[in-house]
Amino acid sequence: MSGRRAGRITDDEINELISKLQSLLPESSRRRGATGRSPASKLLKEMCSYIKSLHREVDDLSERLSELMATMDSNSPQADIIRSLLR
């Protein structure tokens, strides 16, 4: 019996994980009800949307960085600084 219990997650653990996820959302995305909590399904949808927006932002920044690097002299001090930041 204890073997099966070890693999299960408790309601308290789920609630703690939901709270942790909620704390990762930007303040503007935190839409809490009167109880101070969003339903778990809504929170998971918001988290998925937020992660997708972060992916789009990373893609956009990568593209902008590539464009910037293409316009720079690869031996310039600025290019060296950018390369050191990317390590």
Buried (B, 14 or more C-beta within 10 A) or exposed (E): EEEEEEEEEEEEEEEEEBEEBBEEBEEEBEEEEEEEBBEBEEBEEBBEEBEEEEEEEEEEEEEEEEEEBEEEEEEEEEBEEBEEEEE
